[in-house]
Amino acid sequence: MDKKFYLLLIWIMLFGLNAFAQSEIETKSTPSFSLETVVANKYAWRGILYDQGLVIQPTLGVEYKNWTLQLWGNIAAVEEDGFAKNHELDFLLQYSFEFGDLTLSPFLQLYTYPDKDEDSALELSLACDYNMGAFTISSILSRDIKLGIPYLFGDHCISFRSELNEKLILNTSAGFGWGTEKFNLYYVGIGKSAVNYFFASASLSYFLNEEICVKPFAESYLLTDQEIKNLTNDSFVNFGLSISVGF
């Protein structure tokens, strides 16, 4: 990793911490923290499999008012079916604007690969969520701002949330993802714009108490473009268990 990477990482962390500190001074209150660990049978990103085998994915999050700062990791515990172990460390800084039922959230996400000689990627994204009671319509548009590849990737879905009782919540979602020609050329190896996949997911959150939540989940990806499927992987199902603690 070069010096520019370290300077960028330090800038993101300092910017986020400064924002939290300024908000705390203004309101004399404290941010909230969360720690989540996901254990799953695969690691996939935008329909592309990077690890097939046991993966452990911890997330450390800090939230204050409209700010969110996250540190996310992927640890490949088992190598399976010819997939090399992939370790990843990502940083996210987000700010949310609320307009009634509409929430707009611009965010920066930095992708790094500690054990690989691979360029880190930095994306500027905009998430849009429209709340309609039990249903939420969501869209995310992402653009590279570091690699010099002006690609776009879009992810769009509709989700449903149902509180089965005071401790049990059902969440389901379905949607699709698409990439521009430059995105698919860089990450897939084919220069064409396409709808890369359709997906569906379901999870069941059980709250042991106000701070601890256990959530089994499953998600299915259907790759729709045959050329992209031939260059990456077949359609697949991923399942796992999430345990989160708030403090």
Secondary structure, 3 states (H helix, E strand, C coil): CCHHHHHHHHHHHHHHHHHHHHHHHHHCCCCEEEEEEEEEEEEEECCEEEEEEEEEEEEEEEEECCEEEEEEEEEECCCCCCCCCCCEEEEEEEECEEECCEEEEEEEEEEECCCCCCCCEEEEEEEEEEEECCEEEEEEEEEECCCCCCCEEEEEEEEEEEECCCCEEEEEEEEEEEECHHHHHHHCCCCCCEEEEEEEEEEEEEECCCCEEEEEEEEEEEECCHHHHHHCCCCEEEEEEEEEEEC
